[in-house]
Amino acid sequence: MLDATLATPHSFEATLADRGQIVIPKQVRDELGLRPGMKLEIQLHDNSMVLRKRVKLNFDKWLGTAPADGLTSQELLDEIRGRTK
């Protein structure tokens, strides 16, 4: 298992196939939770390539979950911060 607390990056080897495909080592896929069909972001830096797992944030499930107490967002923040009148 990869140790995310280490300051030094881990290095893995992969082979480029004829069609430009590479296989991400199972250890890396497991640690990052990568599944077939997931999108990865590719960044080029000088003479290197960085692959990043793309994460889609979905806030739809949180919409409408706050209690309907009639407070404005500013009044709610003031209350949370202890600034109620």
MDTraj code that builds the backbone (N, CA, C; nanometers):
import mdtraj as md
import numpy as np

residues = "MET LEU ASP ALA THR LEU ALA THR PRO HIS SER PHE GLU ALA THR LEU ALA ASP ARG GLY GLN ILE VAL ILE PRO LYS GLN VAL ARG ASP GLU LEU GLY LEU ARG PRO GLY MET LYS LEU GLU ILE GLN LEU HIS ASP ASN SER MET VAL LEU ARG LYS ARG VAL LYS LEU ASN PHE ASP LYS TRP LEU GLY THR ALA PRO ALA ASP GLY LEU THR SER GLN GLU LEU LEU ASP GLU ILE ARG GLY ARG THR LYS".split()
xyz = np.array([
    [0.0837, -0.1181, 0.0000],
    [0.0000, 0.0000, 0.0000],
    [0.0883, 0.1247, 0.0000],
    [0.0477, 0.2280, -0.0735],
    [0.1245, 0.3511, -0.0783],
    [0.1107, 0.4266, 0.0527],
    [0.2169, 0.4917, 0.0944],
    [0.2133, 0.5717, 0.2155],
    [0.2054, 0.7179, 0.1758],
    [0.0859, 0.7769, 0.1870],
    [0.0640, 0.9146, 0.1445],
    [0.1352, 1.0147, 0.2343],
    [0.1842, 0.9710, 0.3477],
    [0.2505, 1.0633, 0.4399],
    [0.3968, 1.0845, 0.4032],
    [0.4500, 1.0046, 0.3140],
    [0.5897, 1.0199, 0.2753],
    [0.6086, 1.1457, 0.1912],
    [0.7178, 1.2163, 0.2138],
    [0.7445, 1.3393, 0.1402],
    [0.7994, 1.3103, 0.0010],
    [0.8615, 1.1954, -0.0175],
    [0.9194, 1.1634, -0.1475],
    [0.8174, 1.0890, -0.2327],
    [0.8092, 1.1232, -0.3608],
    [0.7136, 1.0536, -0.4473],
    [0.7563, 0.9099, -0.4734],
    [0.6589, 0.8255, -0.4975],
    [0.6861, 0.6870, -0.5336],
    [0.7046, 0.6800, -0.6841],
    [0.7808, 0.5840, -0.7290],
    [0.8068, 0.5677, -0.8708],
    [0.7621, 0.4288, -0.9136],
    [0.6894, 0.4234, -1.0235],
    [0.6417, 0.2977, -1.0787],
    [0.6769, 0.2942, -1.2262],
    [0.6875, 0.1756, -1.2802],
    [0.7210, 0.1606, -1.4219],
    [0.6007, 0.1099, -1.4981],
    [0.5809, 0.1655, -1.6175],
    [0.4750, 0.1206, -1.7067],
    [0.5312, 0.1192, -1.8483],
    [0.4730, 0.0363, -1.9328],
    [0.5182, 0.0253, -2.0717],
    [0.4137, 0.0870, -2.1629],
    [0.4578, 0.1666, -2.2587],
    [0.3692, 0.2278, -2.3563],
    [0.3391, 0.1271, -2.4666],
    [0.2105, 0.0975, -2.4874],
    [0.1694, 0.0015, -2.5908],
    [0.1665, 0.0694, -2.7277],
    [0.1488, -0.0114, -2.8315],
    [0.1476, 0.0393, -2.9688],
    [0.0447, 0.1502, -2.9910],
    [-0.0701, 0.1406, -2.9261],
    [-0.1767, 0.2386, -2.9445],
    [-0.1684, 0.3542, -2.8447],
    [-0.0555, 0.3680, -2.7757],
    [-0.0360, 0.4780, -2.6828],
    [-0.0962, 0.4546, -2.5455],
    [-0.1335, 0.3325, -2.5147],
    [-0.1947, 0.3017, -2.3858],
    [-0.0892, 0.2590, -2.2847],
    [-0.1151, 0.2934, -2.1577],
    [-0.0314, 0.2433, -2.0488],
    [-0.1232, 0.1779, -1.9463],
    [-0.0675, 0.0876, -1.8701],
    [-0.1423, 0.0235, -1.7619],
    [-0.0915, 0.0831, -1.6315],
    [-0.1839, 0.1403, -1.5543],
    [-0.1486, 0.1946, -1.4229],
    [-0.1384, 0.0759, -1.3279],
    [-0.0268, 0.0636, -1.2558],
    [-0.0094, -0.0522, -1.1666],
    [-0.1265, -0.0679, -1.0694],
    [-0.1630, -0.1927, -1.0408],
    [-0.2766, -0.2234, -0.9540],
    [-0.2641, -0.1562, -0.8179],
    [-0.1459, -0.1539, -0.7638],
    [-0.1228, -0.0914, -0.6340],
    [-0.1658, 0.0564, -0.6371],
    [-0.1334, 0.1255, -0.7451],
    [-0.1695, 0.2670, -0.7590],
    [-0.3197, 0.2803, -0.7790],
    [-0.3782, 0.1968, -0.8652],
    [-0.5239, 0.2015, -0.8899],
    [-0.6015, 0.1791, -0.7614],
    [-0.5582, 0.0819, -0.6833],
    [-0.6267, 0.0516, -0.5571],
    [-0.6156, 0.1676, -0.4589],
    [-0.4966, 0.2217, -0.4437],
    [-0.4732, 0.3299, -0.3480],
    [-0.5530, 0.4555, -0.3846],
    [-0.5639, 0.4850, -0.5133],
    [-0.6340, 0.6058, -0.5576],
    [-0.7817, 0.5818, -0.5870],
    [-0.8241, 0.4567, -0.5781],
    [-0.9645, 0.4262, -0.6056],
    [-1.0007, 0.4423, -0.7521],
    [-0.9067, 0.4140, -0.8402],
    [-0.9316, 0.4276, -0.9838],
    [-1.0079, 0.3065, -1.0359],
    [-1.1088, 0.3321, -1.1160],
    [-1.1927, 0.2268, -1.1740],
    [-1.1952, 0.2429, -1.3251],
    [-1.2209, 0.1357, -1.3990],
    [-1.2296, 0.1459, -1.5454],
    [-1.3318, 0.2520, -1.5868],
    [-1.2936, 0.3328, -1.6846],
    [-1.3827, 0.4360, -1.7362],
    [-1.3690, 0.5710, -1.6673],
    [-1.2961, 0.5769, -1.5549],
    [-1.2775, 0.7053, -1.4859],
    [-1.1908, 0.7972, -1.5709],
    [-1.2168, 0.9263, -1.5617],
    [-1.1385, 1.0264, -1.6350],
    [-1.0178, 1.0675, -1.5516],
    [-0.9047, 1.0841, -1.6188],
    [-0.7827, 1.1316, -1.5559],
    [-0.7404, 1.2606, -1.6246],
    [-0.6861, 1.3516, -1.5484],
    [-0.6336, 1.4767, -1.6029],
    [-0.4849, 1.4569, -1.6294],
    [-0.4390, 1.5029, -1.7455],
    [-0.2974, 1.4914, -1.7810],
    [-0.2385, 1.6319, -1.7840],
    [-0.1322, 1.6534, -1.7073],
    [-0.0621, 1.7808, -1.7077],
    [0.0806, 1.7574, -1.7544],
    [0.1278, 1.8433, -1.8444],
    [0.2648, 1.8361, -1.8918],
    [0.3472, 1.9445, -1.8253],
    [0.4607, 1.9059, -1.7699],
    [0.5529, 1.9985, -1.7053],
    [0.6926, 1.9684, -1.7576],
    [0.7455, 2.0605, -1.8371],
    [0.8779, 2.0435, -1.8969],
    [0.8863, 1.9072, -1.9661],
    [0.9656, 1.8165, -1.9103],
    [0.9855, 1.6860, -1.9727],
    [0.9166, 1.5750, -1.8927],
    [0.8057, 1.6100, -1.8239],
    [0.7369, 1.5079, -1.7454],
    [0.5856, 1.5208, -1.7624],
    [0.5165, 1.4163, -1.7234],
    [0.3717, 1.4103, -1.7336],
    [0.3167, 1.3746, -1.5958],
    [0.2102, 1.4439, -1.5551],
    [0.1456, 1.4160, -1.4271],
    [0.0021, 1.3743, -1.4561],
    [-0.0380, 1.2595, -1.4028],
    [-0.1762, 1.2132, -1.4143],
    [-0.2457, 1.2410, -1.2819],
    [-0.3649, 1.2979, -1.2906],
    [-0.4427, 1.3246, -1.1694],
    [-0.5818, 1.2661, -1.1848],
    [-0.6311, 1.2115, -1.0772],
    [-0.7681, 1.1608, -1.0722],
    [-0.8613, 1.2813, -1.0757],
    [-0.9548, 1.2821, -1.1708],
    [-1.0521, 1.3915, -1.1775],
    [-1.1653, 1.3605, -1.0813],
    [-1.1972, 1.4582, -0.9992],
    [-1.3030, 1.4415, -0.9003],
    [-1.4151, 1.5374, -0.9351],
    [-1.5349, 1.4826, -0.9494],
    [-1.6517, 1.5660, -0.9771],
    [-1.7231, 1.5902, -0.8448],
    [-1.7321, 1.7171, -0.8084],
    [-1.8019, 1.7523, -0.6852],
    [-1.9486, 1.7732, -0.7173],
    [-2.0349, 1.7027, -0.6476],
    [-2.1785, 1.7119, -0.6711],
    [-2.2459, 1.7640, -0.5440],
    [-2.2834, 1.8908, -0.5484],
    [-2.3478, 1.9527, -0.4336],
    [-2.4997, 1.9410, -0.4393],
    [-2.5527, 1.8818, -0.5453],
    [-2.6976, 1.8694, -0.5603],
    [-2.7618, 1.7975, -0.4419],
    [-2.6927, 1.6975, -0.3873],
    [-2.7519, 1.6222, -0.2769],
    [-2.7637, 1.7057, -0.1506],
    [-2.6905, 1.8178, -0.1428],
    [-2.6955, 1.9032, -0.0247],
    [-2.7970, 2.0166, -0.0382],
    [-2.8395, 2.0451, -0.1613],
    [-2.9340, 2.1541, -0.1811],
    [-3.0650, 2.1244, -0.1097],
    [-3.1155, 2.2235, -0.0396],
    [-3.2439, 2.2086, 0.0282],
    [-3.2377, 2.1339, 0.1591],
    [-3.1187, 2.1060, 0.2117],
    [-3.1098, 2.0299, 0.3362],
    [-3.1018, 2.1190, 0.4592],
    [-3.0777, 2.2493, 0.4388],
    [-3.0720, 2.3403, 0.5536],
    [-3.2139, 2.3631, 0.6054],
    [-3.2278, 2.3788, 0.7366],
    [-3.3624, 2.4005, 0.7918],
    [-3.4203, 2.5326, 0.7424],
    [-3.5485, 2.5318, 0.7137],
    [-3.6174, 2.6522, 0.6667],
    [-3.6657, 2.7311, 0.7868],
    [-3.5741, 2.8068, 0.8496],
    [-3.6105, 2.8821, 0.9693],
    [-3.6316, 3.0299, 0.9408],
    [-3.6268, 3.0697, 0.8142],
    [-3.6533, 3.2084, 0.7779],
    [-3.5351, 3.3018, 0.7930],
    [-3.4176, 3.2515, 0.8317],
    [-3.2998, 3.3364, 0.8458],
    [-3.2335, 3.3586, 0.7112],
    [-3.1781, 3.4773, 0.6922],
    [-3.0962, 3.5015, 0.5733],
    [-2.9613, 3.4349, 0.5961],
    [-2.8833, 3.4215, 0.4915],
    [-2.7521, 3.3594, 0.5068],
    [-2.6647, 3.4417, 0.6014],
    [-2.6737, 3.5750, 0.5948],
    [-2.5945, 3.6592, 0.6841],
    [-2.6393, 3.6414, 0.8291],
    [-2.7697, 3.6340, 0.8537],
    [-2.8198, 3.6133, 0.9894],
    [-2.7751, 3.4779, 1.0437],
    [-2.7764, 3.3755, 0.9590],
    [-2.7312, 3.2426, 0.9994],
    [-2.5830, 3.2451, 1.0346],
    [-2.5017, 3.3113, 0.9521],
    [-2.3581, 3.3216, 0.9816],
    [-2.3350, 3.3971, 1.1114],
    [-2.4085, 3.5050, 1.1315],
    [-2.3944, 3.5804, 1.2567],
    [-2.4288, 3.4944, 1.3773],
    [-2.5333, 3.4141, 1.3633],
    [-2.5740, 3.3254, 1.4728],
    [-2.4671, 3.2211, 1.5016],
    [-2.4132, 3.1628, 1.3954],
    [-2.3080, 3.0612, 1.4101],
    [-2.1857, 3.1217, 1.4780],
    [-2.1547, 3.2452, 1.4421],
    [-2.0362, 3.3127, 1.4981],
    [-2.0630, 3.3765, 1.6343],
    [-2.1844, 3.3599, 1.6842],
    [-2.2161, 3.4131, 1.8169],
    [-2.2419, 3.5619, 1.8179],
    [-2.2832, 3.6162, 1.7047],
    [-2.3078, 3.7607, 1.6954],
    [-2.4569, 3.7924, 1.6925],
    [-2.5370, 3.7136, 1.7586],
    [-2.6809, 3.7397, 1.7574],
    [-2.7145, 3.8597, 1.8442],
    [-2.8205, 3.9286, 1.8045],
    [-2.8592, 4.0496, 1.8757],
    [-2.9608, 4.0193, 1.9808],
])
top = md.Topology()
chain = top.add_chain()
for i, resn in enumerate(residues, 1):
    res = top.add_residue(resn, chain, resSeq=i)
    for name in ("N", "CA", "C"):
        top.add_atom(name, md.element.get_by_symbol(name[0]), res)
traj = md.Trajectory(xyz[None], top)
